[in-house]
Amino acid sequence: MADRQARERAEPVAVNAPRRKSRADRMRQERIRRRRNNTRMVIVALLVIVVVAGVFLGSRLWHSWFNDYSGEGKNDVVIQVHTGDSTRAIGQTLVDDKVVASVRGFVDAAHGNSDMSSIQPGYYKMRTEISAADAVRRLTDPANRVGKLVIPEGRQLDDVQDVKTSAVTEGILSLISRASCVLLDGTQHCVPVNELRQVAGTDAPSALNVPSWATTQVAAMGGDHRRLEGLIAPGAFDINPSWTPEEILATLIGDSANRYAELGLGVSLDGTTMSAYQTLIVASLVQRESKPADFAKVARVIYNRLLARQRLEFDSTVNYPLDRQEVATTDADRSRDTPWNTYFHEGLPKTPICSPGDQALAAAERPEPGDWLYFVTVDMQGTTLFTRDYQQHLANIELAKRNGVLDSAR
């Protein structure tokens, strides 16, 4: 019975019996495995980068918003406060220059400090890595303001010595040099006058931002640094002590050209056909030859003499290249052949002889009506008499002599 059941039982049939893998299959599976491993490694690496970046950025954010430095700081640095900067904007500048650790810390330290409202646009000497409170203290201390340049009306590029007193009046180049000085980490840094003078005489007018209405005349003066005379206007400027001589002069000349444009330089309202550059020259003569009360009359004398083809004969034009100041000049000085000597040459000097102020410019553009050809100061109070008649002018000169005023006849 058992044998019969065994004979009747069906023989097992193999389904999908395993077969031996080919070499190609094995290589394909290996490639798949490797790709999966590489993908896992890339994902892990990206996760590591994300985590590290998150930690770094989080640290920077925490540092930026909540941290503060302590101690005396590391190095001296000059920062700039721009026009219209808010306290937060100043704080960002300080963070960017590594002065303070956080904008919020600076803003909090500045809150309620009334001196913050007196901070003016310009450059300030600070220290890197100092506390926010220290930064506020330094920024509100006027002693830390650097690069402030003030040019008075009537200054010329070079220093001028008074013949009587031997006192020296600093010229614009000396004023620039002094304004550029800053003490950084115990070392004094200044732009030397001789470097400014060299650049003034050698750099291309375009590189120095010389306005188009003065380019031809500046180029005609060759390598003489006085070719830039008058192109730096009187007034207050801010210069970065780290600027090169080229950058300083180009900035001052460019800013001055804008100021002159705002004043309408060269726009004559009474019909005088003077170019902008000629008007600037006339204004410089007016500035040097008279007091503000007489500016408009002196300007009219200049135009009347030019129209009559009569030499101006101004002692100020004789003294100009000699870098000195005196009321009268000698026969020898008046006979010198210089581009500025109006005793020797007819017409205007080749360049302005100083930087004229707004009133002198206004007088050059709007001279007072009159037929005067001569003027002379007759007393120590500065009283000046004007006339067209030469004999009357001679009489005025005698009055000036009797009053002890040196001969300043024109």
Disulfide bonds with the S-S distance in Angstrom:
Cys181-Cys190 1.91
